[in-house]
Amino acid sequence: MNAQERTDAHLRRRIVELENKVERLTQIAETAPGKRFPREWKLTPKEEAILMGLATFEAVPIEGLCVRADCGVETLRVHISYMRRKIRPYGYAIHNDHGRGYSINDRSRLRAAMVAA
């Protein structure tokens, strides 16, 4: 295999990786319309959007949560900080999985806590 063929093969693999990432980000952005978390949690709409993404996938890339909440990375980190305090009394914890994104403990219980809007 010559250099051009190796480059072409690498670019084709990269295209597939990026297409998969776009599909995953789209899924995150469209998750569970018409559902929300209990009002007593006092989440803002952006925090609800972030939590919905965390409830959907085992680990969510930071970019995916930024798309879902329509915010930048630093703003996302601030939202996550506030959310950690708000949901801790209900037994939930948001974790930063380095290299993978954010995750939350007990996703199935979190999804069950969602109610119709």
N, C-alpha and C positions, 0 to 999 in steps of 0.2 A: 504494500500500500504506500503510495507516494504522499508527499506533504499535502497536496491539494485534496486528496481523498480523505486523509485524516482530518483536515480542517472541515471538510463537508460533513463528515460523520459526526464530529464534535458539534457543529452547528445544528444538525438535525436533532441530536439528543437534547441540546439546550432548548430548541423550539418546543419539543415535547414537554420538557420540564416546565417551561413558562406557560404553555397552554394548560397544563394541570394546575398550576398555581392560580391562573386566572379563573379557572372553573371553581376551585376551592374558595377563592375570594368572593365570587359571585354567589355561591351557596351561602356563605356567611352573611352576605348583605341581604339575602332574601328569606332568611330563616323565620319561621313561625309568625306570619302576619296575623294580627288580631289577638295575640296573646301578650300578657304583661305579667310582671311580678307583683306581689302583694303591695298595696299602697302604704302599709305601715313600714315598709323598708325605706320609704322616702327617697327613691331613686329619681334622678333627673332623666329626661328622655335619652340623652346620650349615654348615661350610665346603664339604662335599660338595654340600649342597643348593644353595648359592650357585653353585658351579662348574658344577653341572648346568644351572642357568638360563643361565649365560653360554655354555655349550656349545651351547645350543639356539637362541638368538636372536642376531642381529647386535649389537643393543644392548638392554639390559634396563633398564627404569625402576627407580629405586631402590626404589619402592614394591613392585614385583614381586619383587625380591630379598628385601625385608623380609618379604613374605608367605611366600615359599618357605622362608626360614630361621626364620620365626616370631620376629622380633626387631625392635627399633626402628632408626631411621636411624643413630644414633650407634654402637650395637652393630654394625650392619652395617659401618660404616666401619672399626671395629677388626678385624672378621673379614677384611675385604678387605686391610687392612695386613698381617696375619699370613699370609694366603694368598699375597700377592705374594712374600714371602720364601720360602715353601715351594715354589712352583711355578717360580720363576725358574731354578733349576738345570736344569729340564727344558725350558727354552726358551719358556716362556709368560710373558706380561705382561698384567696387567689394566689397562685404561685407563678414565678417567672422561671420557666424552663429554658435556661440559656441555650441558644441555638435553635429552639423550637417555637418560642413565643410564650404566651400565657396559658395557664390552665386553672381549673377550679376543682376542689375536692367534691365528691358526691354529686356528680352531674345528674344522675337519675333522680335523686331526691330534689335537686334544683328544678329539673324539668317538670316534676310533679307539682312543684309549688306554683308554677305558672297558672294564671287564671285567664278567663276570657275578658277581653278589654271592654 
